[in-house]
Amino acid sequence: MAKETKFAYQAVYRYVLDLMEKGALGSNLKLPSLRELAGQLDVSVPTIQYAYGLLEREGKIVSVPKSGYFCVAAPQPEPWRGVDLLDSVYVNARKPGMLALSSDAPPLLLSLDAPLLTAERELVRQYPRAGPPSYQPFGEEPLRQALSAHLGASNGRAWSMDDFYIAPDPRSALDTTLTGLRLGNSVALVESPCSWAVLRLLRMHAIRVIEMPLDGHGDIDVSSIAALIEREQVRLALFSSGVSMPGGRSVSPDGKRALAALFAQRGIWLFENDRYGGLHFGDTPPRFRDFADPARLVVYSGFDKIVGAEAPYGYVLARDPTHAIAEAFLARSFRVPPIRQRALARLYASDRVRQHTLALRRLLHERMTQMSEIVRHAGDDVFAFTPPEGGATLWLEARDTRTCMRTVFETLLAQRIVIAPGEVFSLEGRYRHCVRLSFTLDWSRDIAGAVCALATAVRGHASRATCRTSPSSHGAARPASVRASR
């Protein structure tokens, strides 16, 4: 804080709150003295005194005569233990004081939230509102045009603005598309492990899921899929465009080409998950859309994994010759803030998003390398993993396959550490000995200590823990015949 401003006390206030939340004050919870903190932050003593006064009036700190200021220890919320494992992971990861090794938010390392809000303020100043905003049911034209330019062409055909549909979030975009194409109560083929959000949405549409695990190299047996399609009335297939999540592997170009041809031949809708499309560590891999039949292709994605929390919106890309998707979006009548959409369009048009994605990719690779070293040092005897080709997480497998990560999850909750057990990424009870470990974390906290606690818990449970009887982490037990229905 080299230069003190009129609002310097606000920065001091936030700085002290951050110290308290991170537990950086030591066991006695004593805050730095007025002069000490003023010297550290290069502001005046009255500024520190004013910020401390605010915190004291709010009951967050207390002044002790002749001793200084101390943090008022807030009662730690108890971990939430629900019946559903996925709900427990989701709720506890968002509780104050928890260290969420389960998070999956690349912008935590580097976001575009500040430039986005700046662009929005500039638009408000330049174009003051003269009346009610015009209704754009498919999204603002500048953003859709920017997306068409950003994604370019696929399979020899350029995308147009009319191929894009904007929604309040990625889930709404995918949900609306499934509804429009009337794919409920059908059969879906999905890569496995698969995003829990996708699995829950498919279950909501009563879609029976057939999971196809990727092999150790990230590829899939095309001949097995062809034989399966002969037996099952598969109507849609869901695969990642670049690297699969949470596994971090990529289907080979030949595999993508063969699968795309097979799906086109059978008239199967190919849904391409492009949420992590730009977050690969090497050369840009070919996408499924580079080989797919455009008339049977849906690409769904969002902005939050690249830009940040201030851009939670989602979108789908589809030719839609029957207008079924357009009609579904019209029926939903989404209201997505128009100024924020136009601000996003400016970031794309100015090349800011592309440059940011490159920087984020480099930072993700650095953190992946760092986390890999921590895992090897803390748990090489209990974990096996392959470094991912992209994304924001490591996929760890316990060397002892009897290990139950659900039990490890419960153990770590008592230490205020949250992990994502592998079984939440399957509807068929797979991956119970696996765990997804994020490297998009607050690295000022004791990450190495948390990973050591994870490895210790696995060692303690590997030989004796048994999983609960429920075959699914996404709801109550179901018969095998409907276990994959969502």
C-alpha positions in Angstrom: 0.0 0.0 0.0 2.7 2.4 -1.2 0.3 5.4 -1.5 -2.3 6.3 1.1 -5.7 7.3 -0.3 -8.9 8.6 1.2 -10.2 5.0 1.5 -7.0 3.4 2.7 -8.7 2.3 5.9 -11.0 0.0 3.8 -7.9 -1.8 2.5 -6.5 -2.1 6.1 -9.9 -3.4 7.2 -9.9 -6.1 4.5 -6.3 -7.0 5.2 -6.9 -7.6 8.9 -10.1 -9.6 8.1 -8.0 -11.7 5.8 -5.4 -12.3 8.5 -8.1 -13.5 10.9 -9.8 -15.8 8.4 -6.6 -17.5 7.4 -5.6 -18.1 11.0 -2.3 -16.1 10.6 -2.4 -14.5 14.0 -0.9 -17.3 16.1 -2.4 -19.1 19.1 -3.0 -15.9 21.2 -4.9 -14.2 18.4 -3.1 -11.0 18.9 -3.1 -8.4 16.1 -0.1 -6.3 15.1 0.3 -3.1 17.0 -0.9 0.2 15.4 2.7 1.3 14.6 3.8 -2.1 13.5 0.9 -2.5 11.0 1.3 1.1 9.9 4.9 0.4 9.0 4.0 -2.9 7.2 1.3 -1.3 5.1 3.0 2.1 4.7 0.0 4.1 6.0 -0.5 6.4 8.9 -1.2 5.3 12.5 -4.7 7.0 12.5 -5.7 5.0 9.4 -4.9 1.8 11.2 -6.6 3.1 14.3 -9.8 3.9 12.3 -9.8 0.4 10.7 -9.3 -1.3 14.1 -12.1 0.9 15.5 -14.5 -0.4 12.8 -13.6 -4.0 13.6 -14.0 -3.4 17.3 -17.5 -1.9 16.8 -18.5 -4.9 14.8 -17.4 -7.2 17.5 -14.6 -8.8 15.5 -11.7 -7.7 17.7 -11.3 -6.4 21.2 -8.9 -3.9 22.7 -7.1 -5.0 25.9 -5.5 -2.1 27.9 -1.7 -2.3 27.9 -1.8 -5.5 25.8 -3.1 -4.5 22.4 -5.8 -5.7 20.1 -7.0 -9.3 19.9 -9.2 -11.2 17.5 -12.5 -12.4 19.0 -12.5 -16.1 18.3 -15.7 -16.9 16.4 -17.3 -20.3 17.0 -16.4 -22.6 14.2 -19.5 -24.0 12.3 -20.0 -27.7 12.6 -19.5 -29.7 9.5 -22.7 -30.5 7.7 -23.4 -34.3 7.3 -26.3 -35.0 5.0 -27.5 -38.3 3.6 -26.2 -37.6 0.1 -22.4 -37.5 -0.2 -22.4 -35.0 -3.0 -24.5 -32.6 -1.0 -22.1 -32.9 1.9 -19.1 -32.1 -0.3 -20.9 -29.1 -1.8 -22.2 -27.6 1.4 -19.0 -28.1 3.5 -16.7 -26.8 0.8 -18.5 -23.4 1.2 -18.5 -23.2 5.0 -16.2 -20.6 6.5 -12.9 -21.9 7.8 -12.9 -25.0 5.6 -10.0 -25.9 3.4 -11.6 -27.2 0.3 -9.2 -29.4 -1.6 -12.3 -30.2 -3.7 -12.7 -26.9 -5.4 -12.7 -26.6 -9.2 -12.4 -22.9 -10.0 -9.4 -21.9 -12.2 -10.1 -18.1 -11.8 -9.1 -18.4 -8.1 -5.6 -18.3 -9.5 -6.2 -15.5 -12.0 -9.5 -13.9 -13.0 -10.9 -11.3 -15.4 -13.5 -10.1 -12.9 -11.9 -6.6 -12.4 -11.5 -5.9 -16.1 -15.0 -7.1 -16.8 -16.5 -4.8 -14.2 -14.4 -1.9 -15.5 -15.7 -2.5 -19.0 -19.3 -2.6 -17.7 -18.8 0.8 -15.9 -17.4 2.3 -19.1 -20.5 1.1 -21.0 -22.8 2.6 -18.5 -21.1 5.9 -18.8 -21.0 5.9 -22.6 -24.5 4.7 -23.1 -26.8 6.0 -20.3 -30.1 4.1 -20.3 -32.7 6.0 -22.3 -35.5 3.5 -21.8 -36.2 -0.2 -21.0 -33.5 -2.6 -22.4 -34.5 -4.4 -25.5 -35.3 -8.1 -25.0 -32.8 -10.4 -26.6 -34.1 -14.0 -25.9 -30.9 -15.7 -27.2 -28.4 -13.3 -25.8 -27.0 -9.9 -26.8 -25.8 -9.8 -30.4 -22.3 -8.3 -29.6 -21.5 -11.3 -27.3 -22.8 -13.9 -29.8 -20.8 -12.3 -32.6 -17.7 -12.3 -30.4 -18.2 -15.9 -29.6 -18.6 -16.9 -33.2 -15.3 -15.1 -34.0 -13.6 -16.6 -31.0 -14.5 -20.2 -31.8 -13.9 -19.8 -35.6 -14.9 -22.7 -37.9 -15.4 -26.4 -37.3 -15.5 -29.2 -39.8 -15.0 -26.7 -42.7 -17.9 -24.5 -41.7 -17.8 -21.2 -39.9 -20.1 -20.6 -36.9 -22.5 -17.6 -37.1 -24.0 -15.5 -34.4 -27.4 -17.2 -34.9 -25.8 -20.5 -33.7 -25.3 -19.3 -30.1 -27.8 -19.2 -27.2 -26.9 -17.5 -23.9 -28.3 -18.6 -20.6 -27.9 -17.5 -16.9 -25.5 -20.4 -16.2 -24.1 -23.5 -18.0 -26.6 -25.8 -16.3 -29.5 -23.8 -17.6 -28.1 -23.8 -21.1 -27.7 -27.6 -21.1 -31.0 -28.2 -19.4 -32.9 -26.0 -21.9 -31.2 -27.8 -24.8 -32.1 -31.3 -23.6 -35.7 -30.1 -23.1 -35.9 -28.6 -26.6 -34.5 -31.7 -28.3 -36.9 -33.9 -26.2 -34.1 -36.2 -25.0 -35.7 -37.0 -21.7 -36.4 -40.6 -20.9 -33.7 -41.7 -23.4 -30.3 -43.3 -23.2 -27.0 -41.4 -23.0 -23.4 -42.5 -23.4 -21.0 -40.5 -21.3 -17.3 -40.5 -20.7 -16.3 -41.6 -17.2 -15.5 -40.3 -14.7 -18.0 -37.5 -15.5 -18.9 -34.1 -14.0 -21.3 -34.6 -11.1 -23.3 -31.5 -12.4 -23.9 -33.2 -15.7 -24.8 -36.5 -14.1 -27.4 -34.9 -11.8 -28.9 -33.0 -14.8 -29.3 -36.2 -16.8 -30.9 -37.9 -13.9 -33.4 -35.0 -13.6 -34.4 -35.7 -17.2 -34.8 -39.4 -16.4 -32.0 -40.2 -18.9 -30.4 -43.6 -18.4 -26.7 -43.2 -18.3 -24.2 -45.7 -19.7 -20.7 -44.8 -18.5 -17.7 -45.5 -20.8 -14.4 -45.2 -18.8 -11.4 -43.8 -20.6 -8.3 -46.1 -20.6 -5.0 -45.2 -19.0 -4.1 -43.1 -22.1 -7.3 -41.2 -22.1 -8.7 -43.2 -25.0 -11.8 -45.2 -25.5 -12.6 -48.5 -27.2 -14.6 -47.5 -30.3 -15.4 -51.1 -31.2 -17.0 -51.6 -27.8 -19.1 -48.5 -28.2 -20.2 -49.6 -31.7 -21.3 -53.0 -30.3 -23.1 -51.2 -27.4 -25.0 -49.0 -29.8 -26.2 -52.1 -31.6 -27.8 -53.3 -28.4 -29.0 -50.0 -26.9 -31.2 -47.2 -28.2 -28.6 -44.5 -27.5 -29.8 -41.0 -28.5 -27.0 -38.8 -27.2 -23.4 -39.0 -26.3 -21.5 -36.6 -24.0 -17.7 -36.1 -24.2 -15.3 -33.3 -23.4 -14.0 -31.2 -26.2 -10.3 -31.1 -25.1 -9.3 -32.7 -21.8 -11.9 -34.7 -19.8 -12.8 -33.6 -16.4 -12.0 -34.7 -13.7 -9.6 -37.2 -15.2 -7.5 -34.6 -17.2 -7.1 -36.9 -20.1 -7.8 -36.3 -23.8 -9.2 -38.7 -26.4 -6.8 -39.1 -29.3 -7.6 -37.3 -32.6 -8.2 -40.7 -34.3 -10.5 -41.7 -31.5 -12.5 -38.5 -31.8 -12.7 -38.9 -35.6 -14.0 -42.5 -35.3 -16.5 -41.7 -32.6 -17.8 -38.6 -34.4 -18.3 -40.7 -37.6 -20.0 -43.5 -35.6 -22.4 -41.1 -33.9 -23.2 -39.3 -37.2 -23.9 -42.7 -38.9 -26.3 -43.7 -36.1 -28.0 -40.3 -35.9 -26.9 -39.8 -32.3 -26.6 -36.3 -30.8 -23.1 -35.4 -29.8 -22.9 -33.1 -26.9 -19.4 -31.6 -26.5 -18.5 -30.2 -23.0 -16.3 -27.2 -23.7 -16.2 -25.9 -20.1 -12.4 -26.5 -20.0 -11.8 -26.2 -23.8 -9.0 -23.6 -23.5 -7.3 -25.0 -20.4 -4.9 -27.5 -21.9 -1.2 -27.6 -21.2 0.3 -28.5 -24.5 -0.7 -27.8 -28.1 -4.4 -27.2 -28.8 -5.9 -30.7 -29.3 -8.5 -31.3 -32.1 -12.1 -31.0 -30.8 -15.0 -33.4 -31.5 -16.7 -30.5 -33.3 -13.8 -30.6 -35.9 -15.1 -34.0 -37.0 -18.8 -34.1 -36.1 -21.9 -33.7 -38.2 -22.9 -30.1 -37.4 -26.6 -31.0 -37.7 -26.2 -33.4 -34.8 -23.8 -31.4 -32.7 -24.3 -29.3 -29.5 -21.4 -27.6 -27.8 -22.1 -26.3 -24.3 -19.9 -24.2 -22.2 -19.7 -21.1 -19.9 -17.5 -18.2 -19.0 -16.9 -18.8 -15.3 -14.0 -21.2 -15.7 -12.0 -18.6 -17.6 -13.3 -15.2 -16.7 -14.5 -15.7 -13.1 -17.4 -15.5 -10.8 -18.7 -12.2 -12.2 -19.5 -14.1 -15.5 -21.6 -17.1 -14.4 -23.4 -17.3 -17.7 -23.5 -20.3 -20.0 -24.1 -20.9 -23.7 -24.8 -23.6 -26.3 -23.6 -23.7 -29.9 -25.8 -25.6 -32.3 -27.1 -25.3 -35.9 -30.7 -26.1 -34.8 -32.3 -26.5 -38.3 -35.6 -27.4 -36.7 -35.6 -24.4 -34.3 -36.3 -26.8 -31.4 -33.5 -25.3 -29.3 -34.6 -21.7 -30.2 -38.2 -22.5 -29.2 -37.0 -23.9 -25.8 -35.0 -20.8 -25.1 -37.9 -18.6 -26.1 -40.1 -20.5 -23.7 -37.6 -20.1 -20.8 -37.4 -16.3 -21.4 -34.1 -15.9 -19.7 -33.1 -12.5 -18.5 -29.3 -12.2 -18.6 -27.9 -8.7 -17.7 -27.4 -7.0 -21.1 -24.7 -4.6 -20.0 -22.6 -7.4 -18.5 -23.0 -9.4 -21.8 -21.7 -6.4 -23.8 -18.8 -6.0 -21.4 -17.9 -9.6 -22.0 -18.1 -9.0 -25.7 -15.6 -6.2 -25.3 -13.1 -8.5 -23.5 -13.4 -11.0 -26.4 -13.1 -8.3 -29.1 -10.1 -6.7 -27.5 -8.3 -10.1 -27.4 -8.2 -9.8 -23.6 -9.8 -13.2 -23.1 -7.3 -15.0 -25.3 -4.3 -13.4 -23.6 -5.8 -14.1 -20.2 -6.4 -17.8 -21.1 -2.8 -18.2 -22.1 -1.6 -16.7 -18.8 -4.1 -18.8 -16.8 -2.9 -21.9 -18.6 0.7 -21.3 -17.6 -0.3 -20.6 -14.0 -2.4 -23.8 -13.9 0.5 -25.8 -15.2 2.8 -24.4 -12.5 0.4 -25.1 -9.8 -0.2 -28.6 -11.2 3.5 -29.3 -11.0 3.7 -27.9 -7.5 0.7 -30.0 -6.3 2.1 -33.1 -8.0 5.3 -32.8 -6.1 3.4 -32.3 -2.8 1.4 -35.5 -3.5 4.5 -37.5 -4.3 6.3 -36.3 -1.2 3.3 -36.8 1.1 1.7 -39.9 -0.3 3.7 -41.7 -3.0 3.1 -44.9 -1.1 -0.6 -44.6 -1.1 -1.5 -42.7 -4.3 -1.0 -43.3 -8.0 -1.8 -40.7 -10.6 -0.9 -39.5 -14.1 -0.2 -35.8 -14.5 -3.2 -34.3 -16.3 -3.0 -32.8 -19.8 -5.0 -29.7 -18.7 -7.7 -28.5 -16.4 -7.6 -27.7 -12.7 -7.4 -31.0 -10.8 -5.5 -34.2 -10.2 -7.2 -37.5 -10.3 -5.7 -39.7 -7.6 -6.2 -43.5 -7.2 -5.4 -45.2 -3.9 -3.0 -48.0 -4.5 -5.0 -50.2 -2.2 -8.3 -50.4 -4.1 -10.1 -51.4 -0.9 -9.8 -47.8 0.3 -13.1 -46.0 0.7 -12.7 -42.3 0.1 -16.2 -41.7 1.6 -14.8 -42.8 4.9 -11.7 -40.7 4.4 -13.9 -37.7 3.6 -15.7 -38.1 7.0 -12.4 -38.3 8.8 -11.0 -35.2 7.2 -14.2 -33.2 7.9 -13.3 -33.3 11.5 -10.0 -31.6 10.6 -12.0 -29.0 8.5 -10.6 -30.3 5.2 -13.0 -31.1 2.3 -12.2 -33.6 -0.4 -14.2 -34.8 -3.4 -14.4 -38.6 -3.3 -14.3 -40.3 -6.7 -17.7 -41.9 -6.4 -19.5 -38.6 -6.9 -18.3 -38.7 -10.5 -20.2 -41.9 -11.3 -23.7 -43.2 -11.1 -22.6 -46.9 -11.1 -20.6 -47.0 -7.9 -17.2 -46.6 -9.6 -14.1 -44.8 -8.3 -14.7 -45.4 -4.6 -10.9 -45.6 -4.1 -10.3 -42.3 -6.0 -10.3 -38.6 -5.1 -10.3 -35.4 -7.1 -7.7 -33.0 -5.8 -7.7 -29.4 -6.9 -4.7 -27.2 -7.4 -6.8 -24.0 -7.8 -6.6 -23.1 -4.1 -5.6 -20.4 -1.7 -1.9 -21.2 -1.7 -1.3 -19.0 1.3 -2.8 -21.7 3.4 -1.0 -24.9 4.5 -1.8 -27.0 1.4 1.1 -29.4 2.0 -0.2 -30.1 5.5 -3.7 -30.8 4.2 -2.3 -33.2 1.6 -0.3 -34.9 4.4 -3.5 -35.2 6.4 -5.2 -36.8 3.4 -2.4 -39.3 2.9 -2.4 -40.2 6.6 -6.2 -40.7 6.6 -5.9 -43.0 3.6 -3.2 -45.0 5.3 -5.4 -45.4 8.3 -8.4 -46.5 6.4 -7.0 -48.4 3.5 -7.0 -51.9 5.0 -10.0 -51.7 7.3 -12.5 -49.2 5.8 -15.6 -50.5 4.1 -18.0 -48.2 2.1 -21.6 -47.7 3.0 -24.1 -49.9 1.2 -25.5 -47.1 -1.0 -24.5 -47.8 -4.7 -24.7 -44.1 -5.6 -23.5 -40.8 -4.2 -26.3 -39.0 -6.0 -29.3 -40.3 -4.1 -30.8 -43.2 -2.4 -30.0 -46.8 -3.4 -31.7 -48.0 -6.6 -32.0 -51.4 -8.2 -29.2 -52.2 -10.7 -31.6 -51.9 -13.6 -32.3 -48.2 -12.9 -29.1 -47.3 -11.1 -27.9 -45.2 -14.0 -31.1 -43.3 -14.4 -31.0 -39.6 -13.5 
